[in-house]
Amino acid sequence: MYDIKLNKDTDGSYSCGVPIRKDDWAWLLSDKTIASKSAMTALLQP
């Protein structure tokens, strides 16, 4: 289990460092049960 810290930037947006490999992201994003259209839209929001 990882401890993920959420950081609030000066402009009010949030970011965090997630210990995930490129291959894991590729697998997650190719799985349509996880990467639904609404999930992808949320990931792409500025």
GIMO-V345342 format. One record per residue. N is the residue number from 1. D_CENTER is the distance of its C-alpha to the mean C-alpha in Angstrom with 2 decimals. Layout:
BEGIN
n:N d_center:D_CENTER
n:N d_center:D_CENTER
END
This chain:
BEGIN
n:1 d_center:16.56
n:2 d_center:14.51
n:3 d_center:14.91
n:4 d_center:11.77
n:5 d_center:13.17
n:6 d_center:11.95
n:7 d_center:13.81
n:8 d_center:15.39
n:9 d_center:16.40
n:10 d_center:19.95
n:11 d_center:19.09
n:12 d_center:17.54
n:13 d_center:13.85
n:14 d_center:11.42
n:15 d_center:9.38
n:16 d_center:8.89
n:17 d_center:9.59
n:18 d_center:7.92
n:19 d_center:10.74
n:20 d_center:9.59
n:21 d_center:11.93
n:22 d_center:11.95
n:23 d_center:13.87
n:24 d_center:11.49
n:25 d_center:8.73
n:26 d_center:11.83
n:27 d_center:13.03
n:28 d_center:10.12
n:29 d_center:10.10
n:30 d_center:13.88
n:31 d_center:14.30
n:32 d_center:15.31
n:33 d_center:15.50
n:34 d_center:11.75
n:35 d_center:10.70
n:36 d_center:13.22
n:37 d_center:14.21
n:38 d_center:13.10
n:39 d_center:9.50
n:40 d_center:9.56
n:41 d_center:11.39
n:42 d_center:9.02
n:43 d_center:6.28
n:44 d_center:9.50
n:45 d_center:11.03
n:46 d_center:12.37
END
